[in-house]
Amino acid sequence: MYYQIAPEVFEKLPATCFGAVAVRGLDNSRTIPELEELLQKNIRDCEAYFADKKPKETADILPYREAFRALGINPNKYLCSIEALLTRIAKGKGFPCINAAVDLGNAISIGHRLPIGAHDIDSLEGGLEVRPARPGDTFVAFGETEEESPDQGEIVYASGRQVRTRRWTWRQSERGKITRETTAILYPIDGFTDVNESEVRAATEEFVTLLRRFFGADVEIETGFVDRDHPRFDFFG
């Protein structure tokens, strides 16, 4: 398996970087009260942090809005996933518990104010790439069944011809979503070497600690860091 970033991404976003956490052998069917409490605590802390400011105007979110513009994406029409999540929380709307593995990703995402995805490894075709969309690529929106085609050249997360996230970190697909039956997950963490690399690395380390705490010491975990000089992370080879 691999996680790879295409050269075209670094041409437009030379400072972008990605943490990666791959885990397998987890039991996602259980309810974990301590994890749900962590998620709610991070939500409360986030509400307090944004009490007197809008997420889109902060140093946490502005780099992602600028990156969207560099990719030809209107950040007012298509919000980066972390901006959408933090805006919801800042408005006091909270965020529901979904399942343990998703809740963990959301808790860390909120705590570090970073976009973090979650992809079912067993559904991937060889690996996961961040690359320009190509003719023949298809996307199924979350909760939908009909296929749509991304814009040609649009930066996407893809596995084979299946687009797993449109417009870089805007919206994830129904394909490869994490359910209570999922046992292996790749969590990508998107950031920038000149802005928040330390947060990306800290979030990666926290994943390892919390995966072992909540899912047991026996789960298999591999982590990586991808940037312009190291564009590929191989795992579970």
MDAnalysis code that builds the backbone (N, CA, C; Angstrom):
import MDAnalysis as mda
import numpy as np

u = mda.Universe.empty(711, n_residues=237, atom_resindex=np.repeat(np.arange(237), 3), trajectory=True)
u.add_TopologyAttr("name", ["N", "CA", "C"] * 237)
u.add_TopologyAttr("resid", np.arange(1, 238))
u.add_TopologyAttr("resname", ["MET", "TYR", "TYR", "GLN", "ILE", "ALA", "PRO", "GLU", "VAL", "PHE", "GLU", "LYS", "LEU", "PRO", "ALA", "THR", "CYS", "PHE", "GLY", "ALA", "VAL", "ALA", "VAL", "ARG", "GLY", "LEU", "ASP", "ASN", "SER", "ARG", "THR", "ILE", "PRO", "GLU", "LEU", "GLU", "GLU", "LEU", "LEU", "GLN", "LYS", "ASN", "ILE", "ARG", "ASP", "CYS", "GLU", "ALA", "TYR", "PHE", "ALA", "ASP", "LYS", "LYS", "PRO", "LYS", "GLU", "THR", "ALA", "ASP", "ILE", "LEU", "PRO", "TYR", "ARG", "GLU", "ALA", "PHE", "ARG", "ALA", "LEU", "GLY", "ILE", "ASN", "PRO", "ASN", "LYS", "TYR", "LEU", "CYS", "SER", "ILE", "GLU", "ALA", "LEU", "LEU", "THR", "ARG", "ILE", "ALA", "LYS", "GLY", "LYS", "GLY", "PHE", "PRO", "CYS", "ILE", "ASN", "ALA", "ALA", "VAL", "ASP", "LEU", "GLY", "ASN", "ALA", "ILE", "SER", "ILE", "GLY", "HIS", "ARG", "LEU", "PRO", "ILE", "GLY", "ALA", "HIS", "ASP", "ILE", "ASP", "SER", "LEU", "GLU", "GLY", "GLY", "LEU", "GLU", "VAL", "ARG", "PRO", "ALA", "ARG", "PRO", "GLY", "ASP", "THR", "PHE", "VAL", "ALA", "PHE", "GLY", "GLU", "THR", "GLU", "GLU", "GLU", "SER", "PRO", "ASP", "GLN", "GLY", "GLU", "ILE", "VAL", "TYR", "ALA", "SER", "GLY", "ARG", "GLN", "VAL", "ARG", "THR", "ARG", "ARG", "TRP", "THR", "TRP", "ARG", "GLN", "SER", "GLU", "ARG", "GLY", "LYS", "ILE", "THR", "ARG", "GLU", "THR", "THR", "ALA", "ILE", "LEU", "TYR", "PRO", "ILE", "ASP", "GLY", "PHE", "THR", "ASP", "VAL", "ASN", "GLU", "SER", "GLU", "VAL", "ARG", "ALA", "ALA", "THR", "GLU", "GLU", "PHE", "VAL", "THR", "LEU", "LEU", "ARG", "ARG", "PHE", "PHE", "GLY", "ALA", "ASP", "VAL", "GLU", "ILE", "GLU", "THR", "GLY", "PHE", "VAL", "ASP", "ARG", "ASP", "HIS", "PRO", "ARG", "PHE", "ASP", "PHE", "PHE", "GLY"])
u.atoms.positions = np.array([
    [0.844, -1.193, 0.000],
    [0.000, 0.000, 0.000],
    [0.885, 1.251, 0.000],
    [0.358, 2.325, -0.561],
    [1.122, 3.564, -0.586],
    [0.195, 4.775, -0.485],
    [0.805, 5.875, -0.078],
    [0.150, 7.188, -0.046],
    [1.113, 8.122, -0.766],
    [0.643, 8.766, -1.842],
    [1.552, 9.480, -2.725],
    [0.964, 10.809, -3.172],
    [1.841, 11.805, -3.286],
    [1.429, 13.140, -3.728],
    [2.061, 13.422, -5.088],
    [1.251, 13.821, -6.061],
    [1.726, 14.062, -7.418],
    [2.552, 15.342, -7.496],
    [3.511, 15.412, -8.428],
    [4.345, 16.614, -8.586],
    [3.526, 17.872, -8.840],
    [2.396, 17.726, -9.545],
    [1.572, 18.900, -9.858],
    [1.066, 19.595, -8.604],
    [0.882, 18.829, -7.527],
    [0.421, 19.428, -6.267],
    [1.503, 20.327, -5.696],
    [2.734, 19.837, -5.684],
    [3.836, 20.624, -5.131],
    [4.202, 21.804, -6.027],
    [3.910, 21.695, -7.331],
    [4.147, 22.839, -8.215],
    [3.271, 24.017, -7.816],
    [2.037, 23.725, -7.397],
    [1.108, 24.786, -7.006],
    [1.196, 25.124, -5.526],
    [1.550, 24.127, -4.725],
    [1.640, 24.315, -3.266],
    [2.971, 23.745, -2.783],
    [4.074, 24.433, -3.033],
    [5.388, 23.872, -2.713],
    [5.612, 23.592, -1.230],
    [4.902, 24.300, -0.357],
    [5.108, 24.122, 1.092],
    [4.135, 23.135, 1.719],
    [3.275, 22.536, 0.901],
    [2.317, 21.622, 1.500],
    [3.026, 20.363, 2.006],
    [2.479, 19.794, 3.083],
    [3.036, 18.565, 3.643],
    [1.887, 17.734, 4.212],
    [2.176, 16.477, 4.458],
    [1.117, 15.550, 4.861],
    [1.650, 14.569, 5.895],
    [0.994, 14.514, 7.032],
    [1.231, 13.414, 7.936],
    [0.388, 12.246, 7.482],
    [0.758, 11.035, 7.857],
    [-0.013, 9.854, 7.473],
    [0.058, 8.832, 8.590],
    [-1.106, 8.337, 8.980],
    [-1.196, 7.310, 10.010],
    [-1.988, 6.146, 9.437],
    [-1.344, 4.998, 9.343],
    [-2.008, 3.785, 8.857],
    [-2.162, 2.821, 10.030],
    [-3.367, 2.312, 10.204],
    [-3.630, 1.385, 11.307],
    [-4.476, 0.222, 10.800],
    [-4.201, -0.957, 11.296],
    [-5.042, -2.099, 10.954],
    [-5.146, -3.030, 12.167],
    [-6.198, -3.830, 12.139],
    [-6.446, -4.732, 13.250],
    [-7.257, -4.112, 14.360],
    [-7.966, -3.004, 14.060],
    [-8.761, -2.367, 15.114],
    [-10.200, -2.883, 15.097],
    [-10.821, -2.825, 16.259],
    [-12.232, -3.182, 16.415],
    [-13.015, -1.887, 16.547],
    [-13.709, -1.527, 15.473],
    [-14.446, -0.259, 15.459],
    [-15.918, -0.449, 15.795],
    [-16.270, -1.614, 16.293],
    [-17.683, -1.886, 16.584],
    [-18.086, -1.455, 17.986],
    [-17.103, -1.130, 18.811],
    [-17.389, -0.815, 20.209],
    [-17.687, 0.663, 20.409],
    [-18.452, 0.964, 21.434],
    [-18.632, 2.332, 21.914],
    [-17.585, 2.574, 22.993],
    [-16.859, 3.682, 22.892],
    [-15.783, 3.975, 23.829],
    [-16.101, 5.301, 24.524],
    [-16.718, 5.272, 25.698],
    [-17.133, 6.500, 26.386],
    [-15.999, 7.495, 26.589],
    [-14.804, 7.019, 26.934],
    [-13.685, 7.933, 27.175],
    [-13.331, 8.705, 25.905],
    [-13.430, 8.046, 24.756],
    [-13.147, 8.705, 23.483],
    [-14.237, 9.721, 23.152],
    [-15.477, 9.373, 23.398],
    [-16.574, 10.316, 23.167],
    [-16.414, 11.545, 24.060],
    [-15.959, 11.335, 25.293],
    [-15.726, 12.457, 26.206],
    [-14.602, 13.354, 25.695],
    [-13.543, 12.739, 25.129],
    [-12.441, 13.524, 24.561],
    [-12.938, 14.387, 23.418],
    [-13.752, 13.809, 22.540],
    [-14.295, 14.576, 21.420],
    [-15.101, 15.766, 21.927],
    [-15.962, 15.546, 22.896],
    [-16.786, 16.638, 23.412],
    [-15.943, 17.693, 24.122],
    [-14.885, 17.282, 24.818],
    [-13.990, 18.246, 25.462],
    [-13.316, 19.122, 24.419],
    [-12.813, 18.504, 23.339],
    [-12.150, 19.282, 22.296],
    [-13.129, 20.226, 21.610],
    [-14.376, 19.813, 21.493],
    [-15.399, 20.695, 20.931],
    [-15.610, 21.897, 21.841],
    [-15.715, 21.675, 23.138],
    [-15.893, 22.789, 24.084],
    [-14.701, 23.737, 24.053],
    [-13.496, 23.169, 24.011],
    [-12.295, 24.003, 23.944],
    [-12.275, 24.823, 22.664],
    [-12.730, 24.217, 21.581],
    [-12.776, 24.907, 20.292],
    [-13.782, 26.051, 20.330],
    [-14.935, 25.819, 20.922],
    [-15.940, 26.868, 21.063],
    [-15.368, 28.064, 21.821],
    [-14.615, 27.781, 22.885],
    [-14.015, 28.852, 23.674],
    [-12.946, 29.590, 22.870],
    [-12.157, 28.847, 22.107],
    [-11.081, 29.437, 21.317],
    [-11.632, 30.414, 20.281],
    [-12.773, 30.077, 19.676],
    [-13.354, 30.917, 18.627],
    [-14.478, 31.819, 19.143],
    [-14.533, 32.010, 20.435],
    [-15.630, 32.792, 21.017],
    [-15.700, 34.209, 20.461],
    [-14.561, 34.802, 20.159],
    [-14.555, 36.199, 19.710],
    [-13.930, 36.353, 18.331],
    [-13.896, 35.274, 17.553],
    [-13.314, 35.382, 16.213],
    [-13.929, 34.354, 15.275],
    [-13.859, 34.640, 13.986],
    [-14.360, 33.730, 12.970],
    [-13.221, 32.848, 12.473],
    [-13.453, 31.544, 12.359],
    [-12.379, 30.651, 11.897],
    [-11.710, 31.114, 10.610],
    [-12.500, 31.592, 9.644],
    [-11.935, 31.938, 8.338],
    [-10.971, 33.119, 8.388],
    [-10.974, 33.859, 9.514],
    [-10.109, 35.028, 9.645],
    [-8.888, 34.753, 10.503],
    [-8.699, 33.515, 10.946],
    [-7.603, 33.189, 11.851],
    [-6.407, 32.596, 11.115],
    [-5.270, 32.616, 11.804],
    [-4.041, 32.054, 11.234],
    [-4.145, 30.543, 11.042],
    [-5.101, 29.907, 11.714],
    [-5.303, 28.472, 11.550],
    [-5.862, 28.144, 10.173],
    [-6.765, 28.980, 9.679],
    [-7.524, 28.674, 8.470],
    [-7.067, 29.460, 7.247],
    [-6.544, 30.656, 7.427],
    [-6.156, 31.473, 6.275],
    [-5.207, 30.759, 5.309],
    [-4.217, 29.974, 5.780],
    [-3.339, 29.289, 4.821],
    [-4.086, 28.308, 3.924],
    [-5.129, 27.682, 4.439],
    [-5.904, 26.746, 3.615],
    [-6.756, 27.502, 2.590],
    [-7.287, 28.641, 2.984],
    [-8.047, 29.452, 2.032],
    [-7.136, 29.946, 0.906],
    [-5.919, 30.355, 1.266],
    [-4.961, 30.806, 0.256],
    [-4.554, 29.644, -0.653],
    [-4.392, 28.467, -0.069],
    [-4.033, 27.294, -0.870],
    [-5.156, 26.934, -1.834],
    [-6.408, 27.025, -1.382],
    [-7.534, 26.767, -2.276],
    [-7.486, 27.715, -3.467],
    [-7.208, 28.965, -3.225],
    [-7.129, 29.936, -4.329],
    [-6.011, 29.552, -5.292],
    [-4.865, 29.119, -4.744],
    [-3.741, 28.712, -5.596],
    [-4.104, 27.507, -6.456],
    [-5.047, 26.698, -5.981],
    [-5.496, 25.531, -6.735],
    [-6.675, 25.843, -7.644],
    [-7.094, 27.113, -7.669],
    [-8.224, 27.504, -8.512],
    [-9.567, 27.169, -7.898],
    [-9.616, 27.010, -6.582],
    [-10.855, 26.682, -5.867],
    [-11.323, 27.904, -5.097],
    [-12.578, 28.269, -5.242],
    [-13.139, 29.398, -4.515],
    [-13.371, 28.989, -3.055],
    [-12.602, 29.538, -2.087],
    [-12.741, 29.100, -0.693],
    [-14.015, 29.581, -0.021],
    [-14.729, 30.499, -0.653],
    [-16.011, 30.932, -0.105],
    [-17.141, 29.990, -0.520],
    [-16.984, 29.381, -1.681],
    [-17.994, 28.441, -2.184],
    [-17.715, 27.028, -1.696],
    [-16.424, 26.670, -1.653],
    [-16.017, 25.325, -1.239],
    [-15.091, 25.452, -0.025],
    [-15.617, 25.214, 1.149],
    [-14.833, 25.357, 2.360],
    [-13.941, 24.135, 2.579],
    [-12.692, 24.386, 2.926],
    [-11.820, 23.314, 3.369],
    [-12.514, 22.586, 4.521],
    [-12.328, 21.291, 4.620],
    [-13.043, 20.500, 5.623],
    [-12.826, 21.016, 7.035],
    [-11.607, 21.467, 7.357],
    [-11.367, 21.940, 8.723],
    [-12.066, 23.278, 8.953],
    [-12.148, 24.133, 7.936],
    [-12.890, 25.388, 8.101],
    [-14.367, 25.109, 8.321],
    [-14.927, 24.185, 7.559],
    [-16.340, 23.840, 7.718],
    [-16.600, 23.278, 9.111],
    [-15.711, 22.407, 9.577],
    [-15.889, 21.783, 10.890],
    [-15.782, 22.815, 12.008],
    [-14.750, 23.655, 11.959],
    [-14.552, 24.636, 13.018],
    [-15.625, 25.716, 12.998],
    [-16.106, 26.076, 11.806],
    [-17.176, 27.074, 11.704],
    [-18.450, 26.541, 12.350],
    [-18.759, 25.292, 12.092],
    [-19.930, 24.666, 12.712],
    [-19.824, 24.717, 14.231],
    [-18.651, 24.345, 14.737],
    [-18.456, 24.323, 16.183],
    [-18.477, 25.730, 16.761],
    [-17.840, 26.680, 16.083],
    [-17.808, 28.062, 16.566],
    [-19.209, 28.659, 16.678],
    [-20.131, 28.165, 15.868],
    [-21.519, 28.632, 15.916],
    [-22.336, 27.918, 16.987],
    [-21.683, 27.035, 17.761],
    [-22.362, 26.339, 18.837],
    [-23.200, 25.158, 18.398],
    [-22.949, 24.656, 17.186],
    [-23.741, 23.538, 16.675],
    [-23.174, 22.178, 17.082],
    [-21.989, 22.173, 17.701],
    [-21.403, 20.930, 18.150],
    [-21.081, 19.984, 17.010],
    [-20.884, 18.711, 17.362],
    [-20.619, 17.693, 16.346],
    [-20.950, 16.344, 16.956],
    [-21.676, 15.502, 16.231],
    [-22.122, 14.239, 16.814],
    [-21.031, 13.169, 16.841],
    [-21.178, 12.215, 17.731],
    [-20.353, 11.014, 17.690],
    [-20.860, 10.148, 16.539],
    [-19.944, 9.544, 15.792],
    [-20.309, 8.747, 14.621],
    [-19.937, 7.285, 14.846],
    [-18.682, 7.005, 14.939],
    [-18.175, 5.716, 15.406],
    [-16.790, 5.993, 15.952],
    [-16.225, 5.043, 16.679],
    [-15.012, 5.312, 17.445],
    [-13.858, 5.818, 16.581],
    [-13.601, 5.188, 15.444],
    [-12.464, 5.577, 14.609],
    [-12.659, 6.961, 13.990],
    [-13.884, 7.274, 13.604],
    [-14.182, 8.605, 13.064],
    [-14.116, 9.642, 14.175],
    [-14.655, 9.297, 15.340],
    [-14.614, 10.223, 16.473],
    [-13.172, 10.567, 16.845],
    [-12.284, 9.581, 16.798],
    [-10.879, 9.839, 17.112],
    [-10.280, 10.822, 16.115],
    [-10.518, 10.587, 14.819],
    [-10.000, 11.510, 13.812],
    [-10.543, 12.911, 13.998],
    [-11.830, 13.037, 14.299],
    [-12.430, 14.353, 14.506],
    [-11.868, 15.029, 15.753],
    [-11.669, 14.263, 16.813],
    [-11.125, 14.836, 18.046],
    [-9.735, 15.414, 17.815],
    [-8.888, 14.677, 17.107],
    [-7.540, 15.162, 16.839],
    [-7.566, 16.323, 15.860],
    [-8.427, 16.245, 14.845],
    [-8.568, 17.329, 13.873],
    [-8.962, 18.630, 14.569],
    [-9.953, 18.556, 15.438],
    [-10.426, 19.742, 16.158],
    [-9.353, 20.248, 17.113],
    [-8.700, 19.311, 17.821],
    [-7.703, 19.706, 18.797],
    [-6.511, 20.415, 18.188],
    [-6.101, 19.997, 16.996],
    [-4.932, 20.602, 16.341],
    [-5.333, 21.583, 15.241],
    [-6.615, 21.689, 14.974],
    [-7.156, 22.571, 13.931],
    [-6.494, 22.286, 12.581],
    [-6.567, 20.990, 12.213],
    [-5.993, 20.503, 10.961],
    [-7.020, 19.661, 10.213],
    [-7.020, 19.713, 8.881],
    [-7.884, 18.800, 8.119],
    [-7.317, 17.387, 8.177],
    [-8.143, 16.448, 8.597],
    [-7.735, 15.051, 8.701],
    [-8.805, 14.186, 8.049],
    [-8.410, 13.368, 7.095],
    [-9.331, 12.452, 6.448],
    [-9.251, 11.068, 7.076],
    [-10.124, 10.179, 6.620],
    [-10.109, 8.792, 7.082],
    [-10.592, 7.917, 5.934],
    [-9.746, 6.983, 5.503],
    [-10.044, 6.153, 4.342],
    [-9.879, 4.683, 4.691],
    [-10.864, 3.884, 4.332],
    [-10.827, 2.445, 4.566],
    [-9.745, 1.831, 3.671],
    [-8.692, 1.328, 4.281],
    [-7.570, 0.787, 3.514],
    [-7.994, -0.390, 2.653],
    [-8.883, -1.210, 3.162],
    [-9.288, -2.404, 2.413],
    [-10.064, -2.062, 1.145],
    [-10.519, -0.822, 1.020],
    [-11.248, -0.413, -0.183],
    [-10.337, 0.227, -1.224],
    [-9.062, 0.424, -0.886],
    [-8.154, 1.113, -1.795],
    [-7.628, 0.178, -2.869],
    [-7.400, 0.749, -4.036],
    [-6.836, 0.001, -5.163],
    [-5.339, 0.287, -5.226],
    [-4.575, -0.436, -4.424],
    [-3.125, -0.259, -4.395],
    [-2.671, 0.814, -3.439],
    [-3.364, 1.933, -3.423],
    [-2.976, 3.017, -2.547],
    [-3.856, 4.238, -2.742],
    [-3.429, 5.356, -2.158],
    [-4.179, 6.607, -2.210],
    [-3.258, 7.696, -2.721],
    [-3.747, 8.489, -3.676],
    [-2.945, 9.553, -4.275],
    [-3.648, 10.893, -4.156],
    [-2.863, 11.945, -4.031],
    [-3.356, 13.308, -4.186],
    [-2.816, 13.775, -5.530],
    [-3.707, 14.039, -6.481],
    [-3.290, 14.289, -7.867],
    [-4.363, 15.062, -8.606],
    [-4.041, 15.565, -9.796],
    [-5.085, 16.177, -10.624],
    [-6.071, 15.123, -11.114],
    [-7.338, 15.483, -11.185],
    [-8.355, 14.581, -11.721],
    [-8.091, 14.323, -13.201],
    [-8.476, 13.108, -13.631],
    [-8.257, 12.689, -15.015],
    [-9.575, 12.275, -15.649],
    [-9.638, 12.256, -16.981],
    [-10.837, 11.740, -17.643],
    [-11.111, 10.316, -17.188],
    [-12.353, 10.022, -16.884],
    [-12.720, 8.692, -16.421],
    [-12.811, 8.569, -14.917],
    [-12.295, 9.570, -14.174],
    [-12.433, 9.562, -12.721],
    [-13.891, 9.787, -12.343],
    [-14.330, 9.137, -11.280],
    [-15.710, 9.327, -10.801],
    [-15.717, 9.530, -9.295],
    [-16.754, 10.209, -8.837],
    [-16.914, 10.527, -7.418],
    [-18.361, 10.286, -7.026],
    [-18.561, 9.681, -5.854],
    [-19.895, 9.503, -5.289],
    [-19.936, 10.283, -3.984],
    [-20.736, 11.330, -3.927],
    [-20.795, 12.182, -2.739],
    [-21.271, 11.403, -1.529],
    [-20.837, 11.838, -0.366],
    [-21.199, 11.172, 0.877],
    [-22.715, 11.143, 1.029],
    [-23.245, 9.935, 1.265],
    [-24.679, 9.782, 1.432],
    [-25.453, 9.642, 0.139],
    [-24.744, 9.656, -1.001],
    [-25.400, 9.564, -2.299],
    [-25.034, 8.241, -2.987],
    [-25.644, 7.986, -4.141],
    [-25.352, 6.774, -4.909],
    [-24.935, 7.081, -6.343],
    [-25.285, 8.267, -6.843],
    [-24.987, 8.606, -8.233],
    [-23.550, 9.084, -8.390],
    [-22.932, 8.659, -9.486],
    [-21.573, 9.089, -9.785],
    [-21.572, 10.472, -10.417],
    [-20.531, 11.231, -10.126],
    [-20.309, 12.512, -10.803],
    [-18.848, 12.565, -11.219],
    [-18.545, 13.464, -12.134],
    [-17.175, 13.598, -12.623],
    [-16.553, 14.872, -12.078],
    [-15.367, 14.782, -11.497],
    [-14.695, 16.012, -11.050],
    [-14.236, 16.820, -12.249],
    [-13.929, 18.077, -12.018],
    [-13.393, 18.921, -13.081],
    [-12.016, 18.404, -13.477],
    [-11.723, 18.422, -14.758],
    [-10.419, 17.959, -15.209],
    [-9.332, 18.845, -14.613],
    [-8.331, 18.236, -14.030],
    [-7.237, 18.981, -13.416],
    [-7.478, 19.358, -11.970],
    [-8.693, 19.179, -11.487],
    [-9.018, 19.462, -10.082],
    [-8.154, 18.572, -9.183],
    [-7.590, 19.113, -8.123],
    [-6.785, 18.310, -7.206],
    [-7.710, 17.471, -6.334],
    [-7.480, 16.164, -6.340],
    [-8.360, 15.228, -5.645],
    [-7.526, 14.184, -4.894],
    [-8.157, 13.553, -3.946],
    [-7.665, 12.295, -3.392],
    [-8.289, 11.197, -4.235],
    [-7.487, 10.253, -4.707],
    [-8.025, 9.214, -5.583],
    [-7.332, 7.883, -5.345],
    [-8.087, 6.825, -5.603],
    [-7.545, 5.468, -5.614],
    [-8.012, 4.835, -6.912],
    [-7.069, 4.558, -7.794],
    [-7.450, 4.138, -9.133],
    [-8.236, 5.257, -9.796],
    [-9.407, 4.923, -10.344],
    [-10.270, 5.931, -10.971],
    [-11.329, 6.467, -10.009],
    [-11.304, 5.994, -8.786],
    [-12.290, 6.444, -7.804],
    [-11.758, 7.646, -7.024],
    [-12.438, 8.757, -7.152],
    [-12.079, 9.955, -6.389],
    [-12.648, 9.816, -4.984],
    [-11.777, 9.923, -3.992],
    [-12.195, 9.746, -2.607],
    [-12.444, 11.077, -1.895],
    [-11.818, 12.151, -2.369],
    [-12.092, 13.491, -1.829],
    [-11.966, 14.494, -2.964],
    [-12.986, 15.310, -3.167],
    [-12.952, 16.337, -4.215],
    [-12.354, 17.638, -3.680],
    [-11.825, 18.417, -4.634],
    [-11.272, 19.743, -4.333],
    [-10.344, 19.698, -3.119],
    [-9.358, 18.821, -3.220],
    [-8.334, 18.589, -2.205],
    [-8.957, 18.138, -0.885],
    [-9.318, 19.053, -0.009],
    [-9.857, 18.650, 1.299],
    [-11.277, 19.171, 1.498],
    [-12.039, 19.252, 0.416],
    [-13.387, 19.808, 0.538],
    [-14.403, 18.772, 1.010],
    [-14.590, 17.704, 0.248],
    [-15.660, 16.758, 0.575],
    [-15.238, 15.330, 0.255],
    [-15.413, 14.445, 1.252],
    [-15.019, 13.051, 1.093],
    [-16.157, 12.228, 0.481],
    [-15.791, 11.093, -0.095],
    [-16.732, 10.267, -0.847],
    [-17.448, 9.242, 0.022],
    [-18.545, 8.740, -0.509],
    [-19.236, 7.597, 0.081],
    [-18.341, 6.359, -0.006],
    [-17.558, 6.289, -1.068],
    [-16.651, 5.159, -1.249],
    [-15.523, 5.235, -0.212],
    [-15.308, 4.133, 0.454],
    [-14.218, 4.084, 1.412],
    [-14.517, 4.741, 2.736],
    [-15.796, 5.051, 3.007],
    [-16.125, 5.685, 4.285],
    [-15.911, 4.695, 5.428],
    [-15.714, 5.229, 6.603],
    [-15.427, 4.407, 7.772],
    [-16.732, 4.021, 8.465],
    [-16.927, 2.714, 8.634],
    [-18.110, 2.193, 9.306],
    [-17.672, 1.398, 10.533],
    [-18.641, 0.891, 11.264],
    [-18.334, 0.087, 12.454],
    [-17.666, -1.238, 12.092],
    [-17.743, -1.625, 10.818],
    [-17.115, -2.859, 10.364],
    [-15.683, -2.648, 9.870],
    [-15.257, -1.408, 9.722],
    [-13.924, -1.105, 9.208],
    [-12.852, -1.566, 10.200],
    [-11.800, -2.175, 9.675],
    [-10.719, -2.665, 10.545],
    [-9.354, -2.071, 10.213],
    [-9.237, -1.369, 9.077],
    [-7.955, -0.781, 8.667],
    [-8.203, 0.596, 8.070],
    [-7.455, 1.591, 8.525],
    [-7.717, 2.986, 8.142],
    [-6.417, 3.714, 7.845],
    [-6.458, 4.571, 6.820],
    [-5.391, 5.535, 6.570],
    [-5.935, 6.919, 6.902],
    [-5.262, 7.595, 7.837],
    [-5.615, 8.959, 8.210],
    [-4.577, 9.914, 7.615],
    [-4.893, 10.689, 6.574],
    [-3.984, 11.721, 6.081],
    [-4.228, 13.039, 6.829],
    [-3.143, 13.760, 7.094],
    [-3.197, 15.019, 7.835],
    [-2.547, 16.083, 6.966],
    [-3.302, 17.082, 6.520],
    [-2.819, 18.050, 5.531],
    [-2.353, 19.336, 6.204],
    [-1.135, 19.775, 5.855],
    [-0.614, 21.013, 6.431],
    [0.418, 21.654, 5.531],
    [1.250, 22.505, 6.129],
    [2.242, 23.275, 5.377],
    [3.543, 23.343, 6.168],
    [4.666, 23.123, 5.494],
    [5.953, 23.117, 6.188],
    [6.299, 24.475, 6.779],
    [5.782, 25.557, 6.189],
    [6.119, 26.902, 6.659],
    [5.070, 27.497, 7.592],
    [4.049, 26.716, 7.946],
    [2.971, 27.246, 8.788],
    [2.713, 26.375, 10.011],
    [2.414, 25.105, 9.778],
    [1.951, 24.266, 10.882],
    [2.517, 22.845, 10.850],
    [3.723, 22.691, 10.328],
    [4.330, 21.359, 10.290],
    [4.408, 20.746, 11.686],
    [4.725, 21.559, 12.684],
    [4.835, 21.024, 14.042],
    [3.504, 20.457, 14.517],
    [2.395, 21.074, 14.125],
    [1.072, 20.556, 14.493],
    [0.779, 19.250, 13.766],
    [1.175, 19.179, 12.493],
    [0.987, 17.943, 11.729],
    [1.730, 16.795, 12.397],
    [2.961, 17.049, 12.796],
    [3.753, 16.003, 13.442],
    [3.193, 15.651, 14.817],
    [2.737, 16.660, 15.558],
    [2.162, 16.404, 16.884],
    [0.872, 15.600, 16.770],
    [0.065, 15.914, 15.754],
    [-1.177, 15.165, 15.546],
    [-0.872, 13.714, 15.190],
    [0.175, 13.501, 14.388],
    [0.581, 12.141, 14.028],
    [0.964, 11.353, 15.278],
    [1.735, 11.968, 16.154],
    [2.153, 11.305, 17.393],
    [0.957, 11.035, 18.300],
    [0.022, 11.979, 18.360],
    [-1.148, 11.785, 19.213],
    [-2.001, 10.625, 18.706],
    [-2.094, 10.482, 17.391],
    [-2.818, 9.348, 16.830],
    [-2.276, 8.030, 17.375],
    [-0.963, 7.883, 17.355],
    [-0.353, 6.636, 17.805],
    [-0.707, 6.370, 19.263],
    [-0.569, 7.394, 20.093],
    [-0.869, 7.242, 21.519],
    [-2.331, 6.861, 21.745],
    [-3.240, 7.569, 21.077],
    [-4.664, 7.351, 21.327],
    [-5.184, 6.084, 20.655],
    [-4.629, 5.714, 19.519],
    [-5.032, 4.454, 18.904],
    [-4.715, 3.284, 19.831],
    [-3.546, 3.331, 20.445],
    [-3.181, 2.254, 21.356],
    [-4.020, 2.310, 22.639],
    [-4.309, 3.505, 23.115],
    [-5.097, 3.626, 24.342],
    [-6.522, 3.119, 24.141],
    [-7.138, 3.506, 23.036],
    [-8.556, 3.195, 22.845],
    [-8.811, 1.878, 22.117],
    [-7.844, 1.454, 21.272],
    [-8.081, 0.250, 20.470],
    [-7.161, -0.911, 20.836],
    [-6.236, -0.685, 21.766],
    [-5.404, -1.774, 22.251],
    [-3.986, -1.743, 21.721],
    [-3.083, -2.331, 22.493],
    [-1.660, -2.318, 22.147],
    [-1.339, -3.199, 20.958],
    [-2.266, -4.068, 20.576],
    [-1.984, -5.025, 19.507],
    [-2.263, -4.484, 18.105],
    [-2.918, -3.312, 17.990],
    [-3.178, -2.790, 16.649],
    [-1.854, -2.448, 15.977],
    [-1.794, -2.676, 14.673],
    [-0.573, -2.389, 13.911],
    [-0.651, -0.975, 13.355],
    [0.380, -0.182, 13.636],
    [0.386, 1.225, 13.230],
    [1.687, 1.549, 12.513],
    [1.578, 2.254, 11.384],
    [2.747, 2.805, 10.705],
    [2.468, 4.271, 10.404],
    [3.476, 5.118, 10.583],
    [3.295, 6.547, 10.338],
    [4.314, 7.040, 9.318],
    [3.952, 8.120, 8.632],
    [4.853, 8.702, 7.650],
    [4.676, 10.201, 7.568],
    [5.627, 10.848, 6.898],
    [5.554, 12.288, 6.654],
    [5.925, 12.515, 5.198],
    [5.029, 13.159, 4.468],
    [5.201, 13.343, 3.029],
    [5.339, 14.825, 2.725],
    [6.376, 15.163, 1.959],
    [6.544, 16.536, 1.503],
    [7.165, 16.517, 0.107],
    [7.584, 17.699, -0.356],
    [8.086, 17.794, -1.733],
    [9.302, 16.899, -1.972],
    [10.140, 16.742, -0.959],
    [11.343, 15.932, -1.101],
    [11.087, 14.451, -0.873],
    [9.978, 14.134, -0.226],
    [9.629, 12.735, 0.067],
    [8.144, 12.550, -0.240],
    [7.795, 12.405, -1.527],
    [6.381, 12.447, -1.932],
    [5.598, 11.150, -1.763],
    [6.222, 10.104, -1.216],
    [5.518, 8.824, -1.119],
    [5.799, 8.158, 0.228],
    [4.737, 7.582, 0.786],
    [4.811, 6.815, 2.024],
    [4.284, 5.423, 1.741],
    [5.138, 4.419, 1.879],
    [4.727, 3.026, 1.700],
    [4.445, 2.409, 3.064],
    [3.371, 1.643, 3.149],
    [3.003, 1.065, 4.434],
    [2.391, -0.317, 4.239],
    [2.498, -1.135, 5.255],
    [1.953, -2.493, 5.261],
    [2.369, -3.255, 4.001],
    [3.639, -3.167, 3.677],
    [4.152, -3.795, 2.457],
    [4.219, -5.305, 2.535],
])
